[in-house]
Amino acid sequence: MPVTLSFKDQLDQHGAWRRDFALRLKRLSEWLGENELQDDGVLERLRRLEQQVRADKVMVAFVAEFSRGKSELINAIFFAGYKRRIMPASAGRTTMCPTELGWDPEVLPSLRLLPIETRLQPQGLSEWRQVPERWWQVELDVKDPAQLAQALEKVSEVNHVSLDQARELGFWHDDLPEDNPRLTSEGQVEIPRWRHALINIPHPLLKQGLVILDTPGLNAIGAEPELTVNLIPQAHAVVFILAAESGVTRSDMAIWRDHLSVPAGETDSRLVVLNKIDTLWDELSTPEQVQEQIDRQRSTSAEILGLPVERVIPVSAQKGLMAKITNDTDLLMASQLPMLELALAHGTLAQRQRILRAAVAAGVAELREEAAHAIQSRRRELAEQMVELKGLRGKNSAVIRHMQSRIEQEQAEFDESGARIHAVRSIHLKLLRQLMELLGTAQLRGEMSELTYALRQPGIKLGVKKAYGRTFDRLRANLQRARAISTEIHAMLGSAFRQLNAEHGFSLQIPREPDLQRFEHDIELVQRSHLQYLGVTNMLRMAQASFSDRVVRALTTRLRAIHEAALAEVELWNKSAAAQLDAQLRERRRNFARRIEAVDRIQKAAATLDDRITELAGHEGAVQGLNGRLAELTAPLLNPSATLARIASASSAEADDDFEPSAAFHQPPLKKTA
């Protein structure tokens, strides 16, 4: 892939690859069904692969203290095509609440706003998303940029409340006076009017799966646990914006230390932007002197934040936006905005895409291996029947009757083995239930109840991290027990499958054991983000029961997603093993019936023997062709690089209508609802 691809170009190609993959996966599924190679396990694998690719999102979070030009940067990178500002970024207007921009085709273009008063209730953001009637909604006319920009100014709205109300909502803390907002002349506190905003518009990049998370400043970030311990840690790229003239300030450092810093080897997901470099452009200085000042600020910021200097990008968002609107190439290059776009494209975005493509290619490889084994088993059984029938040529009726008796005896012995298979399944299901209980909702709910109880104890402020540590130790221990049980099940299935293969000529392949260790890694990341969040500032807030409850709810949401993903892998593993065994048992029983029927027909009419041999030869030729067709259908799915190269050379006019930008701007307007 050319290194000159911009963020937009690479996301466009990724979207085209996703569409191509879904189409080819559908063709593979239809072919497997037509050739009776698609059992329940294969169907589930195909469904999950398609869902994984279709639902894949790339989230980019923009984080900054107030007045760093964050919204202007979003406008410059993503919305310059509107030829004006879309996100509020003019003087005195700034994003006051966390704002997500994305596209859901099931929802009409709209801005949905969650009132700040919902903080007084125990539900977390993820729960409020399921209650659409509590969100204030306004229609968005995506064909009218002016109306769109005016509607989106609502994310800047504020309320003025009393000190008591501000304390209750989490915006005022008597123990942290330096972090509190300033009082108005009337003695009131200015707070955001909205708790969260969801913007749903059919922008071409958003339709390709991009999600933009625009976060407010330090005070609002700290007051919303679900934002900082769930949404930001799960973003594939985090862009942290500083002001070029001031570099890393005290409040910038607080945001970085408490919410964004990562270990030295994991900085690929972090980009720091030194914005407003145009404030350093000075007619009294030479270009070399200006660049030297920018480079010095860049290296100093990188050193303070503990990042490689190449992860700090100097930019002028305002000049970059103006350059794109006026088609001024020289100004665009001077703004250095293309440098940031390339860093986004070839850093986090490219890495995320490689992970997804490798994961789906591994899934397709497993499917192909299973299908190939099923084809091989079918070929072997046809060959055995052919040898059996050819051996009957010229034999008398007694020999044929003996052959029929032998087949019936084999069938009876096979049926008797069903009791052993049933016993193996009983043990398997018992262990599986133990495994699923360890990963289930009840187990997690119990752990979170213990944590909540511990956090409500008097004087817990100094023991918060210990309480968290004990909870995460138990969670890891549960996962380790689950891994031990899955290993035991895997070994038992392997032994049973090998025995069945040896005794009955099956071609059973035990599915790959679930990788539960990676979920332990996910839990480590969650623990790290929570402990990072529980710095001095938020440790004091934890003394408030309502705040600690919100933190635990946010933690529960994240952990539930991890446990559900682990359960899904275990269920797929179980279904694949059971479906494979059921399919081969059915096929073997059908094979016995076909053999008995063939011998019976041959006994009644000698001419039938040659006809049956000819028929089997035809079947054998058809089965031999299945392997070639299987390889043909799966090769493009296993080789994303070749597919991407073909997509890159194809005309953009060939893109699917469902993803065309033109189709996005013909949506019927919504009616405004409260």
C-alpha positions in Angstrom: 0.0 0.0 0.0 1.5 3.4 -1.0 2.8 5.4 2.0 1.2 8.5 0.5 -2.3 7.5 1.3 -4.2 10.0 3.5 -6.4 9.1 6.4 -9.5 9.5 4.2 -8.0 7.4 1.4 -7.0 4.6 3.7 -10.4 4.6 5.4 -12.1 4.5 2.0 -10.0 1.5 1.0 -10.8 -0.2 4.3 -14.5 0.3 3.7 -14.2 -1.1 0.2 -12.3 -4.1 1.5 -15.1 -4.7 4.1 -17.8 -4.6 1.4 -15.8 -7.0 -0.8 -15.2 -9.3 2.1 -18.9 -9.5 3.0 -19.9 -10.2 -0.6 -17.3 -13.0 -0.9 -18.3 -14.4 2.5 -21.9 -14.6 1.3 -20.9 -16.5 -1.9 -18.8 -18.9 0.2 -21.8 -19.5 2.5 -24.1 -20.2 -0.4 -21.7 -22.6 -2.0 -21.1 -24.5 1.3 -24.9 -24.8 1.7 -25.4 -26.0 -1.8 -22.8 -28.8 -1.3 -24.0 -29.8 2.2 -20.8 -28.6 3.8 -22.5 -26.1 6.2 -23.4 -27.4 9.6 -24.5 -25.2 12.6 -21.0 -24.5 13.7 -19.9 -23.4 10.2 -23.0 -21.2 9.9 -22.2 -19.5 13.3 -18.6 -18.9 12.3 -19.7 -17.3 9.0 -22.3 -15.2 10.7 -19.7 -13.9 13.3 -17.1 -13.2 10.6 -19.5 -11.1 8.6 -20.8 -9.3 11.7 -17.2 -8.7 12.8 -16.3 -7.0 9.5 -19.6 -5.2 9.0 -19.8 -3.8 12.5 -16.1 -2.9 12.8 -15.6 0.7 13.9 -12.5 2.8 14.1 -12.8 5.3 17.0 -10.6 8.4 17.2 -10.8 10.4 20.4 -9.8 14.0 20.6 -8.9 15.2 24.1 -7.8 18.6 25.3 -8.2 21.3 27.9 -10.4 24.2 26.9 -9.2 26.6 24.2 -6.7 24.3 22.5 -8.5 24.3 19.2 -9.8 20.8 19.4 -13.1 21.3 17.6 -11.3 23.3 14.9 -8.9 20.4 14.4 -11.9 18.1 13.9 -13.4 20.5 11.4 -10.1 20.7 9.5 -9.6 16.9 9.3 -13.1 15.7 8.7 -15.5 18.4 7.7 -13.6 20.8 5.4 -15.7 19.5 2.6 -18.7 21.5 3.9 -16.7 24.6 3.2 -17.3 26.0 6.7 -17.0 25.1 10.4 -19.5 22.4 11.4 -18.4 21.8 15.1 -18.6 25.0 17.2 -15.1 26.4 17.3 -15.4 30.2 17.1 -14.4 32.5 20.0 -16.5 31.9 23.0 -18.0 28.7 21.6 -16.6 25.3 22.6 -17.8 21.8 23.1 -19.0 21.5 26.7 -20.1 17.9 26.8 -18.6 14.6 25.4 -19.8 14.3 21.8 -19.7 11.2 19.6 -20.0 11.5 15.9 -20.9 8.4 13.9 -23.4 6.9 11.4 -26.1 4.4 12.2 -28.3 3.7 9.1 -31.1 2.6 11.4 -31.4 6.1 12.8 -32.3 9.2 10.8 -29.7 12.1 10.8 -30.1 13.7 14.2 -28.4 15.3 17.2 -29.4 13.6 20.5 -28.6 15.2 23.8 -28.8 13.6 27.3 -29.7 16.2 30.0 -27.0 16.8 32.6 -29.6 16.0 35.4 -29.4 12.3 34.6 -26.2 12.3 36.6 -28.4 12.4 39.7 -29.7 8.9 38.8 -27.6 5.8 39.1 -27.7 4.6 35.5 -24.5 4.9 33.4 -24.2 6.2 29.9 -24.5 2.7 28.3 -27.8 2.2 30.1 -29.1 5.6 29.1 -28.4 4.8 25.4 -31.2 2.2 25.7 -33.7 4.8 26.8 -34.1 7.0 23.7 -37.1 8.9 25.2 -34.8 10.6 27.8 -32.6 12.2 25.1 -33.5 15.5 23.6 -33.5 15.2 19.8 -33.2 17.7 17.0 -33.3 17.0 13.2 -30.2 17.6 11.1 -30.5 18.7 7.5 -27.3 17.3 6.0 -27.9 19.2 2.7 -27.7 22.5 4.5 -24.3 23.1 6.2 -25.5 26.3 7.8 -28.4 24.6 9.5 -26.2 21.7 10.5 -23.6 24.0 12.1 -26.3 25.9 13.9 -27.9 22.8 15.3 -24.5 21.4 16.5 -23.9 24.6 18.5 -26.2 23.0 21.1 -23.2 21.0 22.4 -21.9 24.3 23.7 -24.9 25.2 25.8 -24.5 25.7 29.5 -26.6 26.0 32.7 -25.9 28.2 35.7 -26.6 26.4 38.9 -26.1 26.9 42.7 -23.1 25.6 44.5 -25.2 22.9 46.1 -26.4 21.7 42.7 -22.9 21.8 41.2 -21.7 19.7 44.1 -24.5 17.2 43.6 -23.8 16.9 39.8 -20.0 16.4 40.4 -18.7 19.8 39.1 -17.7 21.4 42.5 -15.5 19.9 45.1 -14.6 21.7 48.3 -11.5 19.6 48.7 -10.2 20.6 45.3 -10.7 24.4 44.9 -8.1 24.7 42.2 -10.1 22.4 39.9 -13.4 24.1 40.4 -14.9 26.3 37.7 -15.1 30.1 38.4 -18.2 31.5 40.1 -20.3 34.0 38.2 -21.0 37.5 39.7 -24.3 36.1 41.0 -22.4 33.3 42.8 -23.5 30.6 40.5 -21.5 27.8 38.7 -21.4 27.4 35.0 -21.8 23.7 34.0 -22.7 21.9 30.7 -26.4 21.7 29.9 -25.9 18.2 28.5 -24.2 15.1 29.8 -23.5 13.5 26.4 -24.2 14.2 22.7 -24.7 11.7 19.9 -24.4 13.1 16.3 -25.7 10.8 13.6 -24.8 12.0 10.1 -24.1 10.2 6.9 -20.7 11.7 6.3 -18.7 9.5 3.9 -16.0 8.8 6.5 -18.5 8.0 9.3 -20.3 5.7 6.9 -17.1 3.8 6.5 -17.1 3.0 10.2 -15.2 6.0 11.7 -16.4 7.2 15.1 -15.1 10.5 16.4 -15.2 11.2 20.2 -14.9 14.9 21.1 -14.2 15.4 24.8 -14.5 18.5 26.9 -11.9 19.9 29.3 -10.4 18.5 32.5 -13.3 19.3 34.9 -15.9 17.6 32.7 -13.6 14.6 32.0 -13.1 13.8 35.6 -16.8 14.1 36.5 -17.8 11.4 34.0 -16.2 8.1 34.9 -17.7 6.1 32.0 -16.0 8.5 29.5 -12.5 8.1 30.9 -12.5 4.5 32.0 -14.5 3.1 29.1 -14.7 5.2 26.0 -11.2 6.8 25.8 -9.3 3.6 26.7 -11.2 1.7 23.9 -10.4 4.3 21.3 -8.0 3.1 18.6 -6.3 6.5 18.4 -6.2 9.3 21.0 -5.3 12.7 19.8 -4.2 15.0 22.6 -4.1 18.7 21.7 -1.7 21.2 23.2 -1.3 24.9 22.4 2.0 25.5 20.5 2.8 28.7 22.3 2.4 27.3 25.8 3.3 23.6 25.4 2.4 21.3 28.3 0.6 23.3 31.0 -0.3 22.1 34.5 -3.8 21.3 33.5 -2.6 19.5 30.3 -0.3 17.4 32.4 -3.2 16.5 34.8 -5.3 15.2 31.9 -2.3 13.2 30.5 -1.3 11.8 33.8 -4.8 10.8 35.0 -6.4 9.7 31.8 -4.1 9.2 28.8 -0.5 8.2 29.6 0.5 4.6 28.6 3.6 2.5 29.1 6.6 3.3 26.9 6.0 0.3 24.5 2.4 1.1 23.9 2.5 4.7 22.5 1.3 3.8 19.0 -2.3 4.7 20.0 -1.3 8.2 21.2 -0.7 11.3 19.1 0.0 14.7 20.5 -0.8 17.8 18.4 0.9 21.1 19.0 -1.9 23.3 17.6 -1.9 26.9 16.6 1.7 27.0 15.3 0.6 30.0 13.3 0.8 32.0 16.5 4.6 31.4 16.3 4.8 32.7 12.7 6.6 36.0 13.1 7.4 38.4 10.3 10.4 39.6 12.4 11.9 36.1 12.5 13.2 34.0 9.6 11.4 30.8 8.6 14.3 28.9 10.0 14.0 30.6 13.4 10.3 29.9 13.5 10.9 26.3 12.6 13.6 26.1 15.3 11.2 27.4 17.9 8.5 24.8 16.8 11.0 22.0 16.9 12.2 23.0 20.4 8.6 23.1 21.7 8.0 19.7 20.0 11.0 18.0 21.6 10.3 19.5 25.0 6.6 18.4 24.9 7.7 14.9 23.9 10.2 14.6 26.7 7.7 15.8 29.4 5.0 13.4 28.2 7.4 10.5 27.7 6.7 10.0 24.0 8.9 9.6 20.9 9.3 13.0 19.3 7.6 11.6 16.1 4.4 11.2 18.0 4.2 14.9 18.6 2.9 16.8 15.5 2.9 20.6 15.1 -0.2 21.8 13.3 -2.3 24.9 12.6 -5.8 23.6 12.5 -7.3 27.0 11.6 -4.9 27.6 8.7 -5.4 24.0 7.5 -9.2 24.4 7.5 -8.9 27.7 5.6 -6.5 26.1 3.1 -8.9 23.3 2.4 -11.8 25.6 2.0 -9.9 28.0 -0.4 -7.9 25.2 -2.1 -4.6 26.9 -1.1 -2.0 24.2 -1.4 0.9 26.3 0.0 -1.1 27.3 3.1 -2.1 23.6 3.6 1.5 22.5 3.6 2.5 25.3 5.9 -0.3 24.2 8.3 1.3 20.7 8.4 -2.2 19.2 8.6 -1.3 16.5 6.0 1.5 15.4 8.3 -1.1 14.7 11.1 -3.5 12.9 8.7 -0.7 10.6 7.5 0.3 9.8 11.1 -3.3 8.9 11.8 -3.6 6.8 8.6 -0.3 4.9 8.9 -0.1 4.6 12.7 -3.2 3.6 14.6 -5.6 3.2 11.7 -3.3 0.9 9.8 -2.5 -1.1 12.9 -6.2 -1.5 13.7 -6.9 -2.7 10.1 -4.1 -5.2 10.1 -5.4 -6.7 13.4 -9.0 -7.0 12.0 -7.8 -8.5 8.6 -5.5 -11.0 10.4 -8.4 -12.1 12.7 -10.9 -12.7 9.9 -8.2 -14.4 7.7 -7.6 -16.8 10.7 -11.3 -17.5 10.9 -11.6 -18.2 7.2 -8.6 -20.5 7.4 -10.3 -22.6 10.1 -13.5 -22.7 8.0 -11.5 -23.9 4.9 -9.7 -26.5 6.9 -13.0 -27.9 8.3 -14.6 -27.9 4.9 -11.5 -29.6 3.3 -11.6 -32.4 6.0 -15.3 -32.9 5.3 -14.6 -33.2 1.5 -11.7 -35.6 2.2 -14.0 -37.7 4.4 -16.6 -37.8 1.6 -14.0 -38.8 -1.0 -12.7 -41.6 1.2 -16.2 -43.0 1.8 -16.9 -42.9 -2.0 -13.6 -44.7 -2.7 -14.4 -47.4 -0.1 -17.9 -47.9 -1.7 -16.3 -48.1 -5.1 -13.9 -50.8 -4.0 -16.7 -52.7 -2.2 -19.0 -52.7 -5.3 -16.3 -53.6 -7.7 -15.5 -56.6 -5.5 -19.0 -57.8 -6.1 -18.6 -58.2 -9.9 -19.1 -61.8 -10.9 -20.1 -62.9 -7.4 -23.1 -65.0 -6.7 -26.1 -64.0 -4.6 -24.8 -65.7 -1.4 -21.7 -63.5 -1.5 -23.9 -60.4 -2.0 -26.1 -61.5 0.9 -23.0 -61.9 3.1 -21.9 -58.4 2.1 -25.3 -57.0 3.1 -25.1 -58.9 6.4 -21.6 -57.5 7.1 -22.7 -53.9 6.4 -25.7 -54.3 8.8 -23.3 -55.7 11.5 -21.0 -52.7 11.0 -24.0 -50.4 11.4 -25.1 -52.2 14.6 -21.6 -51.8 16.1 -21.5 -48.2 15.1 -24.9 -47.6 16.8 -23.6 -49.3 20.0 -20.7 -46.7 20.1 -23.3 -44.0 20.5 -23.5 -44.8 24.2 -19.8 -43.9 24.6 -20.2 -40.7 22.6 -23.2 -39.8 24.8 -21.0 -40.3 27.9 -18.3 -38.1 26.5 -20.9 -35.4 25.8 -22.3 -35.6 29.3 -18.9 -35.0 30.9 -18.2 -32.3 28.3 -21.4 -30.4 29.1 -20.8 -30.7 32.9 -17.4 -29.0 32.5 -18.8 -26.5 30.1 -21.4 -25.4 32.6 -18.7 -24.8 35.2 -16.7 -22.8 32.7 -19.7 -20.7 31.7 -20.7 -20.0 35.3 -17.2 -18.6 36.0 -17.7 -16.2 33.0 -21.4 -15.5 33.6 -23.3 -12.5 34.7 -24.1 -13.8 38.2 -20.3 -14.3 39.0 -19.5 -10.8 37.8 -22.4 -9.2 39.7 -21.1 -10.8 42.9 -17.6 -9.4 42.4 -19.0 -5.9 41.7 -21.2 -6.1 44.8 -18.2 -6.9 46.9 -16.3 -3.9 45.4 -19.3 -1.6 46.0 -19.5 -2.7 49.6 -15.8 -2.1 50.2 -15.9 1.4 48.6 -18.7 2.4 50.9 -16.8 1.7 54.1 -15.8 4.7 56.3 -12.3 6.0 55.6 -12.0 4.1 52.3 -10.3 7.0 50.5 -6.8 5.6 51.4 -7.8 2.0 50.6 -9.5 2.5 47.2 -6.6 1.0 45.2 -6.3 -2.0 47.6 -10.1 -2.7 47.2 -9.7 -2.5 43.4 -6.6 -4.7 43.5 -8.4 -7.4 45.4 -11.4 -7.3 43.0 -9.1 -7.6 40.0 -7.1 -10.4 41.6 -10.4 -12.4 42.0 -11.4 -11.6 38.4 -8.1 -12.9 37.1 -8.3 -16.0 39.3 -11.8 -16.7 37.8 -10.4 -16.4 34.3 -7.5 -18.7 35.2 -9.8 -21.3 36.5 -11.9 -21.0 33.3 -8.7 -21.5 31.3 -7.9 -24.6 33.2 -11.3 -26.1 32.6 -11.2 -25.2 28.9 -7.8 -27.0 28.7 -9.3 -30.0 30.3 -12.3 -30.0 27.9 -10.0 -29.6 25.0 -7.8 -32.5 26.0 -10.9 -34.7 26.6 -12.4 -33.8 23.2 -9.1 -34.4 21.5 -8.8 -37.9 23.0 -12.5 -38.7 22.1 -12.1 -37.4 18.5 -8.9 -39.4 17.9 -10.5 -42.6 19.1 -13.6 -42.0 16.9 -11.3 -41.2 13.9 -9.4 -44.5 14.5 -12.4 -46.7 15.1 -14.8 -45.3 12.5 -12.6 -43.5 10.0 -14.0 -40.1 10.9 -12.0 -36.9 10.0 -12.9 -35.0 13.2 -10.7 -32.0 13.9 -11.0 -30.5 17.3 -11.6 -26.7 17.0 -8.9 -24.4 18.3 -9.2 -23.9 22.1 -10.6 -20.5 23.1 -7.9 -17.9 23.7 -9.0 -16.9 27.2 -5.6 -15.5 28.1 -6.2 -12.5 25.9 -9.2 -11.6 28.1 -6.9 -11.7 31.0 -4.8 -9.1 29.1 -8.0 -7.0 28.6 -8.7 -7.1 32.3 -5.2 -5.9 33.0 -5.8 -2.9 30.7 -9.1 -2.1 32.5 -7.4 -2.3 35.8 -4.6 0.0 34.6 -7.1 2.6 33.2 -9.0 2.6 36.5 -6.0 2.9 38.7 -4.7 5.7 36.5 -8.1 7.4 36.9 -7.9 7.0 40.7 -5.3 9.7 41.1 -5.3 12.2 43.9 -8.2 14.2 42.5 -10.6 11.4 41.9 -9.5 9.6 45.1 -11.1 12.4 47.0 -14.2 12.2 44.9 -14.5 8.5 45.7 -15.6 9.4 49.3 -18.9 10.4 47.7 -21.1 7.3 47.5 -22.9 8.5 44.3 -19.5 9.1 42.5 -18.0 5.7 43.6 -21.3 4.0 42.4 -20.9 5.6 39.0 -17.3 4.4 38.8 -18.3 0.9 39.7 -21.1 1.0 37.1 -18.7 2.1 34.5 -16.3 -0.7 35.5 -19.2 -3.2 35.4 -20.1 -2.2 31.8 -16.6 -2.7 30.6 -16.1 -6.0 32.4 -19.4 -7.3 31.2 -18.4 -6.7 27.6 -15.1 -8.7 28.2 -16.9 -11.6 29.9 -19.6 -11.7 27.1 -16.9 -11.8 24.5 -15.2 -14.7 26.3 -18.5 -16.5 26.6 -19.1 -16.0 22.9 -15.8 -17.7 22.1 -16.5 -20.6 24.4 -20.0 -21.0 22.9 -18.6 -20.9 19.3 -16.0 -23.5 20.3 -18.6 -25.8 21.8 -20.9 -25.4 18.8 -18.2 -26.1 16.3 -17.1 -29.3 18.1 -20.7 -30.5 18.5 -21.8 -29.6 15.0 -18.8 -31.3 13.5 -19.5 -34.5 15.4 -23.2 -34.4 14.6 -22.5 -33.8 10.9 -20.2 -36.8 10.6 -22.5 -39.1 12.6 -25.4 -38.1 10.3 -23.2 -38.6 7.2 -22.0 -42.0 8.4 -25.6 -43.2 9.1 -26.7 -42.0 5.6 -23.7 -43.8 4.2 -24.7 -47.1 5.8 -28.2 -46.6 4.4 -26.9 -46.0 0.9 -24.6 -49.0 1.1 -27.4 -51.4 2.2 -29.7 -49.9 -0.4 -27.1 -50.3 -3.2 -26.4 -54.0 -2.3 -30.1 -54.7 -2.0 -30.7 -53.3 -5.5 -27.7 -55.2 -6.9 -29.1 -58.4 -5.4 -32.4 -57.9 -7.2 -30.9 -56.9 -10.6 -27.3 -57.6 -11.7 -27.4 -54.8 -14.2 -27.7 -52.3 -11.3 -24.1 -53.0 -10.2 -22.4 -51.3 -13.2 -24.9 -48.5 -13.1 -24.1 -47.9 -9.4 -20.4 -48.0 -10.0 -20.8 -45.5 -12.8 -22.9 -43.3 -10.6 -20.3 -43.4 -7.8 -17.5 -42.5 -10.3 -19.5 -39.4 -11.2 -19.9 -38.5 -7.6 -16.2 -39.0 -7.0 -15.3 -36.6 -9.9 -17.7 -34.0 -8.5 -16.2 -34.2 -5.0 -12.7 -33.9 -6.3 -13.7 -30.6 -7.9 -15.0 -29.3 -4.6 -11.5 -28.8 -3.2 -10.5 -26.6 -6.2 -13.7 -24.5 -5.8 -13.2 -24.2 -2.1 -9.6 -22.8 -2.6 -10.9 -20.4 -5.3 -13.6 -19.0 -3.0 -11.4 -18.6 0.1 -8.1 -17.4 -1.5 -9.2 -13.7 -1.7 -10.5 -13.9 1.9 -7.2 -15.2 3.1 -5.1 -12.6 1.3 -6.2 -9.1 2.2 -3.1 -7.5 0.6 -4.0 -8.8 -2.9 -7.7 -7.7 -2.4 -6.6 -4.2 -1.3 -4.2 -3.9 -4.2 -7.1 -4.7 -6.6 -9.4 -2.2 -4.7 -6.8 0.5 -4.9 -6.5 0.2 -8.6 -10.2 0.1 -9.2 -12.3 3.2 -9.9 -14.1 4.7 -6.9 -17.2 4.8 -9.1 -17.5 1.0 -8.6 -18.2 1.5 -4.9 -21.4 0.1 -3.5 -24.3 2.5 -3.6 -25.0 2.0 0.1 -21.7 3.6 0.8 -21.8 6.4 -1.8 -21.5 9.9 -0.4 -24.2 11.1 -2.8 -26.7 8.7 -1.4 -26.1 10.2 2.1 -27.4 13.6 1.3 -31.0 12.7 0.3 -32.4 11.8 3.7 -35.9 12.9 4.6 -35.9 15.6 7.4 -36.9 14.6 10.9 -39.6 16.1 13.0 -38.3 17.8 16.1 -39.1 15.9 19.3 -38.5 16.7 22.9 
